[in-house]
Every structure is written in C-alpha cells, then in structure tokens.
Amino acid sequence: MKADLEIDAIGLLCPLPVLRLRKRIQALEPGQVACLRADDPAAVVDVPHYCNESGNGFIEMQEADGHMAFYVRKA
C-alpha cells in the first residue's frame, strides 16, 4: 500500500509509537494515509485503539522484515 507519510518508530516502546503517529499525522490532509513502522508488541493493540479514539481510520496492519507496518487514514 502506498502511504503519503512514513513514520519510523522501530525501537521505540509504548506509548512512543502512538505519540509519534499522533504528532506526525497532524500534517496530513484528511484522506491521506500514514504508515507507522514499529516493532513494539503493544503497538498491535495501541494503534487500532488510538484510531478508534481519534476518529482516524485504521486501514490495515502488515508484517514486514521483523516489524509491523500500520496504515492509518487521517480523518
């Protein structure tokens, strides 16, 4: 999937990946997609929860080279 913004949070632990996503997604226009790359196991729960709470759309999660890629559409 193509993303308008790539966010590298590999090596960061909870809650830092979601905090980085929250800060960086503000620069996007509604409908644009951010890809958050993280290897923190808690991100599997935290990112969808953040999307639910913030109103942003959780598109999908993919495994890639030892980390997870989370795709989020800005509301």
C-alpha positions as CSV (number, residue, x, y, z in Angstrom):
1,M,0.0,0.0,0.0
2,K,1.2,3.5,-0.8
3,A,1.5,5.9,2.1
4,D,1.7,9.7,2.0
5,L,3.8,9.7,5.1
6,E,6.2,7.2,6.5
7,I,6.8,7.2,10.3
8,D,9.7,5.2,11.7
9,A,9.1,4.1,15.3
10,I,11.2,1.0,15.3
11,G,13.0,0.6,18.6
12,L,10.5,2.8,20.5
13,L,8.4,1.3,23.3
14,C,4.8,2.1,24.3
15,P,3.5,4.8,24.2
16,L,6.1,6.4,22.0
17,P,5.0,4.9,18.6
18,V,1.4,6.1,19.0
19,L,2.6,9.5,20.3
20,R,4.8,9.9,17.2
21,L,1.9,8.9,15.0
22,R,-0.4,11.4,16.7
23,K,2.0,14.2,16.2
24,R,3.1,13.5,12.6
25,I,-0.4,12.7,11.2
26,Q,-1.5,16.3,12.0
27,A,0.5,17.5,9.0
28,L,-1.6,15.4,6.6
29,E,-4.8,16.4,4.8
30,P,-8.0,14.4,5.5
31,G,-8.0,11.2,3.5
32,Q,-4.2,10.9,3.3
33,V,-2.5,7.8,4.6
34,A,0.3,7.4,7.1
35,C,2.4,4.3,7.6
36,L,3.7,3.7,11.1
37,R,6.5,1.2,11.3
38,A,7.0,-0.2,14.8
39,D,8.4,-3.3,16.5
40,D,6.8,-2.8,19.9
41,P,4.4,-5.7,20.5
42,A,2.0,-3.3,22.3
43,A,1.5,-1.3,19.1
44,V,-0.7,-4.1,17.8
45,V,-3.3,-3.0,20.4
46,D,-2.3,0.6,20.8
47,V,-2.6,1.8,17.2
48,P,-6.1,0.5,16.5
49,H,-7.2,1.9,19.9
50,Y,-5.7,5.3,19.0
51,C,-7.5,5.3,15.7
52,N,-10.8,4.4,17.4
53,E,-10.4,7.2,19.9
54,S,-9.1,9.8,17.5
55,G,-11.5,9.1,14.6
56,N,-8.7,8.3,12.2
57,G,-9.3,5.2,10.1
58,F,-7.3,2.1,10.8
59,I,-6.8,0.6,7.3
60,E,-4.6,-2.5,8.0
61,M,-1.5,-3.9,9.6
62,Q,1.2,-5.9,7.8
63,E,4.2,-7.8,8.9
64,A,7.4,-6.6,7.3
65,D,11.1,-7.5,8.0
66,G,10.7,-8.1,11.7
67,H,8.4,-5.2,12.4
68,M,4.8,-4.2,11.8
69,A,3.5,-1.6,9.3
70,F,0.3,0.1,10.4
71,Y,-1.7,2.1,7.8
72,V,-3.9,4.9,9.1
73,R,-6.1,7.3,7.1
74,K,-6.4,10.7,8.5
75,A,-10.0,11.7,9.3
